[in-house]
Amino acid sequence: LKTHPEDLYFYLRQIMSILKSKGIPINWSQLLRDIGYWDHPNRFVQRRWAASFWGNAGSSQETTQL
């Protein structure tokens, strides 16, 4: 999630191989949109990806820490 935009291709290529091996589909249009906004100042793509990975556990911890 902290990857610099120029290095993103390297990590995406790795994760795509993993997803393919497990039969997990990729939403290509969403991925393209996300890559386009990867370096947005408020990092909404990275936050959404983290929330998707961690589920609701991350949002409840954030609320507690605020």
Distance bins in CASP14 RR format, pairs under 12 A and 6 or more apart:
PFRMAT RR
TARGET T0000
AUTHOR 0000-0000-0000
RMODE 2
METHOD distances of the structure
MODEL  1
1 8 0 0 0 0 0 1 0 0 0 0 0
1 11 0 0 0 0 1 0 0 0 0 0 0
1 34 0 0 0 0 0 1 0 0 0 0 0
1 38 0 0 0 0 1 0 0 0 0 0 0
1 43 1 0 0 1 0 0 0 0 0 0 0
1 44 0 0 0 0 0 1 0 0 0 0 0
1 45 0 0 0 0 1 0 0 0 0 0 0
1 46 1 0 1 0 0 0 0 0 0 0 0
1 47 0 0 0 0 1 0 0 0 0 0 0
1 48 0 0 0 0 0 1 0 0 0 0 0
1 49 1 0 0 1 0 0 0 0 0 0 0
1 50 1 0 1 0 0 0 0 0 0 0 0
1 51 0 0 0 0 0 1 0 0 0 0 0
1 52 0 0 0 0 0 1 0 0 0 0 0
1 53 0 0 0 0 1 0 0 0 0 0 0
1 54 0 0 0 0 0 1 0 0 0 0 0
2 8 0 0 0 0 0 1 0 0 0 0 0
2 11 0 0 0 0 0 1 0 0 0 0 0
2 38 0 0 0 0 0 1 0 0 0 0 0
2 39 0 0 0 0 0 1 0 0 0 0 0
2 43 0 0 0 0 1 0 0 0 0 0 0
2 46 1 0 0 1 0 0 0 0 0 0 0
2 49 0 0 0 0 0 1 0 0 0 0 0
2 50 0 0 0 0 0 1 0 0 0 0 0
3 9 0 0 0 0 1 0 0 0 0 0 0
3 10 0 0 0 0 1 0 0 0 0 0 0
3 11 1 0 1 0 0 0 0 0 0 0 0
3 12 0 0 0 0 1 0 0 0 0 0 0
3 14 0 0 0 0 0 1 0 0 0 0 0
3 15 0 0 0 0 0 1 0 0 0 0 0
3 35 0 0 0 0 0 1 0 0 0 0 0
3 38 0 0 0 0 1 0 0 0 0 0 0
3 39 0 0 0 0 0 1 0 0 0 0 0
3 43 0 0 0 0 0 1 0 0 0 0 0
3 45 0 0 0 0 0 1 0 0 0 0 0
3 46 0 0 0 0 1 0 0 0 0 0 0
3 49 0 0 0 0 0 1 0 0 0 0 0
4 10 0 0 0 0 0 1 0 0 0 0 0
4 11 0 0 0 0 0 1 0 0 0 0 0
4 38 0 0 0 0 1 0 0 0 0 0 0
4 39 0 0 0 0 1 0 0 0 0 0 0
5 11 0 0 0 0 0 1 0 0 0 0 0
5 12 0 0 0 0 0 1 0 0 0 0 0
5 34 0 0 0 0 0 1 0 0 0 0 0
5 35 0 0 0 0 1 0 0 0 0 0 0
5 36 0 0 0 0 1 0 0 0 0 0 0
5 37 0 0 0 0 0 1 0 0 0 0 0
5 38 1 0 1 0 0 0 0 0 0 0 0
5 39 1 0 1 0 0 0 0 0 0 0 0
5 40 0 0 0 0 0 1 0 0 0 0 0
5 43 0 0 0 0 0 1 0 0 0 0 0
5 45 0 0 0 0 0 1 0 0 0 0 0
5 46 0 0 0 0 0 1 0 0 0 0 0
6 35 0 0 0 0 0 1 0 0 0 0 0
6 38 0 0 0 0 0 1 0 0 0 0 0
6 39 0 0 0 0 1 0 0 0 0 0 0
7 13 0 0 0 0 0 1 0 0 0 0 0
7 14 0 0 0 0 0 1 0 0 0 0 0
7 38 0 0 0 0 0 1 0 0 0 0 0
7 39 0 0 0 0 0 1 0 0 0 0 0
8 14 0 0 0 0 0 1 0 0 0 0 0
8 15 0 0 0 0 0 1 0 0 0 0 0
8 16 0 0 0 0 0 1 0 0 0 0 0
8 31 0 0 0 0 0 1 0 0 0 0 0
8 34 0 0 0 0 1 0 0 0 0 0 0
8 35 1 0 0 1 0 0 0 0 0 0 0
8 36 0 0 0 0 1 0 0 0 0 0 0
8 37 0 0 0 0 0 1 0 0 0 0 0
8 38 1 0 0 1 0 0 0 0 0 0 0
8 39 0 0 0 0 1 0 0 0 0 0 0
8 45 0 0 0 0 0 1 0 0 0 0 0
8 46 0 0 0 0 0 1 0 0 0 0 0
8 49 0 0 0 0 0 1 0 0 0 0 0
9 15 0 0 0 0 0 1 0 0 0 0 0
9 16 0 0 0 0 0 1 0 0 0 0 0
9 31 0 0 0 0 0 1 0 0 0 0 0
9 35 0 0 0 0 1 0 0 0 0 0 0
9 38 0 0 0 0 0 1 0 0 0 0 0
10 16 0 0 0 0 0 1 0 0 0 0 0
10 17 0 0 0 0 0 1 0 0 0 0 0
11 17 0 0 0 0 0 1 0 0 0 0 0
11 18 0 0 0 0 0 1 0 0 0 0 0
11 35 0 0 0 0 0 1 0 0 0 0 0
11 38 0 0 0 0 0 1 0 0 0 0 0
11 49 0 0 0 0 0 1 0 0 0 0 0
12 18 0 0 0 0 0 1 0 0 0 0 0
12 19 0 0 0 0 0 1 0 0 0 0 0
12 26 0 0 0 0 1 0 0 0 0 0 0
12 28 0 0 0 0 0 1 0 0 0 0 0
12 31 1 0 0 1 0 0 0 0 0 0 0
12 32 0 0 0 0 0 1 0 0 0 0 0
12 34 0 0 0 0 0 1 0 0 0 0 0
12 35 1 0 0 1 0 0 0 0 0 0 0
12 38 0 0 0 0 0 1 0 0 0 0 0
12 49 0 0 0 0 0 1 0 0 0 0 0
13 19 0 0 0 0 0 1 0 0 0 0 0
13 20 0 0 0 0 0 1 0 0 0 0 0
13 26 0 0 0 0 0 1 0 0 0 0 0
14 20 0 0 0 0 0 1 0 0 0 0 0
14 21 0 0 0 0 0 1 0 0 0 0 0
15 21 0 0 0 0 0 1 0 0 0 0 0
15 22 0 0 0 0 0 1 0 0 0 0 0
15 24 0 0 0 0 1 0 0 0 0 0 0
15 26 0 0 0 0 1 0 0 0 0 0 0
15 31 0 0 0 0 0 1 0 0 0 0 0
15 49 0 0 0 0 0 1 0 0 0 0 0
15 53 0 0 0 0 0 1 0 0 0 0 0
16 22 0 0 0 0 0 1 0 0 0 0 0
16 23 0 0 0 0 0 1 0 0 0 0 0
16 24 0 0 0 0 1 0 0 0 0 0 0
16 25 0 0 0 0 0 1 0 0 0 0 0
16 26 1 0 0 1 0 0 0 0 0 0 0
16 28 0 0 0 0 0 1 0 0 0 0 0
16 31 0 0 0 0 1 0 0 0 0 0 0
17 23 0 0 0 0 0 1 0 0 0 0 0
17 24 0 0 0 0 0 1 0 0 0 0 0
17 26 0 0 0 0 0 1 0 0 0 0 0
18 24 0 0 0 0 1 0 0 0 0 0 0
18 26 0 0 0 0 0 1 0 0 0 0 0
19 25 1 0 0 1 0 0 0 0 0 0 0
19 26 1 0 0 1 0 0 0 0 0 0 0
19 27 0 0 0 0 0 1 0 0 0 0 0
19 28 0 0 0 0 0 1 0 0 0 0 0
19 31 0 0 0 0 0 1 0 0 0 0 0
20 26 0 0 0 0 1 0 0 0 0 0 0
25 31 0 0 0 0 0 1 0 0 0 0 0
26 32 0 0 0 0 0 1 0 0 0 0 0
26 34 0 0 0 0 0 1 0 0 0 0 0
27 33 0 0 0 0 1 0 0 0 0 0 0
27 34 0 0 0 0 1 0 0 0 0 0 0
27 52 0 0 0 0 0 1 0 0 0 0 0
28 34 0 0 0 0 0 1 0 0 0 0 0
28 35 0 0 0 0 0 1 0 0 0 0 0
29 35 0 0 0 0 0 1 0 0 0 0 0
29 36 0 0 0 0 0 1 0 0 0 0 0
30 36 0 0 0 0 0 1 0 0 0 0 0
30 37 0 0 0 0 0 1 0 0 0 0 0
30 45 0 0 0 0 1 0 0 0 0 0 0
30 48 0 0 0 0 1 0 0 0 0 0 0
30 49 0 0 0 0 0 1 0 0 0 0 0
30 52 0 0 0 0 0 1 0 0 0 0 0
31 37 0 0 0 0 0 1 0 0 0 0 0
31 38 0 0 0 0 0 1 0 0 0 0 0
31 45 0 0 0 0 0 1 0 0 0 0 0
31 49 0 0 0 0 0 1 0 0 0 0 0
32 38 0 0 0 0 0 1 0 0 0 0 0
32 45 0 0 0 0 0 1 0 0 0 0 0
33 40 0 0 0 0 0 1 0 0 0 0 0
33 44 0 0 0 0 0 1 0 0 0 0 0
33 45 0 0 0 0 1 0 0 0 0 0 0
33 48 0 0 0 0 0 1 0 0 0 0 0
34 40 0 0 0 0 1 0 0 0 0 0 0
34 43 0 0 0 0 0 1 0 0 0 0 0
34 44 0 0 0 0 1 0 0 0 0 0 0
34 45 1 0 1 0 0 0 0 0 0 0 0
34 46 0 0 0 0 1 0 0 0 0 0 0
34 47 0 0 0 0 0 1 0 0 0 0 0
34 48 1 0 0 1 0 0 0 0 0 0 0
34 49 1 0 0 1 0 0 0 0 0 0 0
34 52 0 0 0 0 0 1 0 0 0 0 0
35 45 0 0 0 0 1 0 0 0 0 0 0
35 46 0 0 0 0 0 1 0 0 0 0 0
35 49 0 0 0 0 0 1 0 0 0 0 0
36 44 0 0 0 0 0 1 0 0 0 0 0
36 45 0 0 0 0 1 0 0 0 0 0 0
37 43 0 0 0 0 1 0 0 0 0 0 0
37 44 1 0 0 1 0 0 0 0 0 0 0
37 45 1 0 1 0 0 0 0 0 0 0 0
37 46 0 0 0 0 1 0 0 0 0 0 0
37 47 0 0 0 0 0 1 0 0 0 0 0
37 48 0 0 0 0 1 0 0 0 0 0 0
37 49 0 0 0 0 0 1 0 0 0 0 0
38 44 0 0 0 0 0 1 0 0 0 0 0
38 45 1 0 1 0 0 0 0 0 0 0 0
38 46 1 0 0 1 0 0 0 0 0 0 0
38 48 0 0 0 0 0 1 0 0 0 0 0
38 49 0 0 0 0 1 0 0 0 0 0 0
39 45 0 0 0 0 1 0 0 0 0 0 0
39 46 0 0 0 0 1 0 0 0 0 0 0
40 46 0 0 0 0 1 0 0 0 0 0 0
40 47 0 0 0 0 0 1 0 0 0 0 0
40 48 0 0 0 0 0 1 0 0 0 0 0
42 48 0 0 0 0 0 1 0 0 0 0 0
43 49 0 0 0 0 1 0 0 0 0 0 0
43 50 0 0 0 0 1 0 0 0 0 0 0
43 51 0 0 0 0 0 1 0 0 0 0 0
44 50 0 0 0 0 0 1 0 0 0 0 0
44 51 0 0 0 0 0 1 0 0 0 0 0
45 51 0 0 0 0 0 1 0 0 0 0 0
45 52 0 0 0 0 0 1 0 0 0 0 0
46 52 0 0 0 0 0 1 0 0 0 0 0
46 53 0 0 0 0 0 1 0 0 0 0 0
47 53 0 0 0 0 0 1 0 0 0 0 0
47 54 0 0 0 0 0 1 0 0 0 0 0
47 58 0 0 0 0 0 1 0 0 0 0 0
47 59 0 0 0 0 1 0 0 0 0 0 0
47 62 0 0 0 0 1 0 0 0 0 0 0
48 54 0 0 0 0 0 1 0 0 0 0 0
48 55 0 0 0 0 0 1 0 0 0 0 0
48 59 0 0 0 0 0 1 0 0 0 0 0
49 55 0 0 0 0 0 1 0 0 0 0 0
50 56 0 0 0 0 0 1 0 0 0 0 0
50 57 0 0 0 0 0 1 0 0 0 0 0
50 58 1 0 0 1 0 0 0 0 0 0 0
50 59 0 0 0 0 1 0 0 0 0 0 0
50 61 0 0 0 0 0 1 0 0 0 0 0
50 62 0 0 0 0 0 1 0 0 0 0 0
51 57 0 0 0 0 1 0 0 0 0 0 0
51 58 1 0 0 1 0 0 0 0 0 0 0
51 59 1 0 0 1 0 0 0 0 0 0 0
51 60 0 0 0 0 0 1 0 0 0 0 0
51 61 0 0 0 0 0 1 0 0 0 0 0
51 62 0 0 0 0 1 0 0 0 0 0 0
52 58 0 0 0 0 0 1 0 0 0 0 0
52 59 0 0 0 0 0 1 0 0 0 0 0
54 60 0 0 0 0 0 1 0 0 0 0 0
54 61 0 0 0 0 1 0 0 0 0 0 0
54 62 0 0 0 0 0 1 0 0 0 0 0
55 61 0 0 0 0 0 1 0 0 0 0 0
55 62 0 0 0 0 0 1 0 0 0 0 0
56 62 0 0 0 0 0 1 0 0 0 0 0
56 63 0 0 0 0 0 1 0 0 0 0 0
57 63 0 0 0 0 0 1 0 0 0 0 0
57 64 0 0 0 0 0 1 0 0 0 0 0
58 64 0 0 0 0 1 0 0 0 0 0 0
58 65 0 0 0 0 1 0 0 0 0 0 0
59 65 0 0 0 0 0 1 0 0 0 0 0
59 66 0 0 0 0 0 1 0 0 0 0 0
60 66 0 0 0 0 0 1 0 0 0 0 0
END
